[in-house]
Amino acid sequence: MKRVVAVAVLFSAMTSIGAHAQDNIEVNDITMNVISSNDIEFEPSGERGKLRDIVTSYMLENGDITQEQLDAARAQRRENYQELKALRESGDQEALLDLLSELRDERLAVREELKAYIDSHDDLAEALKEQREAVREQRRDNRLGPLR
């Protein structure tokens, strides 16, 4: 019975909206504000983004890295993205594979440096461990819901 009432209310609302709408709107008059991918600020998301934020905040607080260095790294990632995109669109597979290989080697080197940095700072390692545990707990709660 509740579903029938809900459907009736929804149908009534839709038809009343249509009845009150202006009839003289042309399709060409409708515009949408669309932004390009260049306008989007890429922010880290999910667990990796939070972990990255913890590490970069820690490094900034300790003076191990500057905001200018972080901004330069972000700019370099955007530049790499644009270069990869251009190579994909051009169809130059050899150059694309070379660049991907080069970027992979750089990423692995940075990852090893970061691991060594985290291993040498126990308080940072503990903060990361706590964040991972919080994420696991949240996932467990979401998965089990009221059964827990």
FENSULFEN-V799182 format. One record per run of one state. SS is the DSSP state (alpha for helix, beta for strand, coil for the rest). FROM is the first residue (numbers start at 1). LEN is the number of residues. If there is no record, write none. Layout:
ss={SS & SS}
from={FROM & FROM}
len={LEN & LEN}
This chain:
ss={coil & alpha & coil & alpha & coil & alpha & coil & alpha & coil & alpha & coil & alpha & coil & alpha & coil}
from={1 & 2 & 21 & 27 & 30 & 37 & 40 & 46 & 63 & 67 & 91 & 93 & 120 & 122 & 148}
len={1 & 19 & 6 & 3 & 7 & 3 & 6 & 17 & 4 & 24 & 2 & 27 & 2 & 26 & 1}
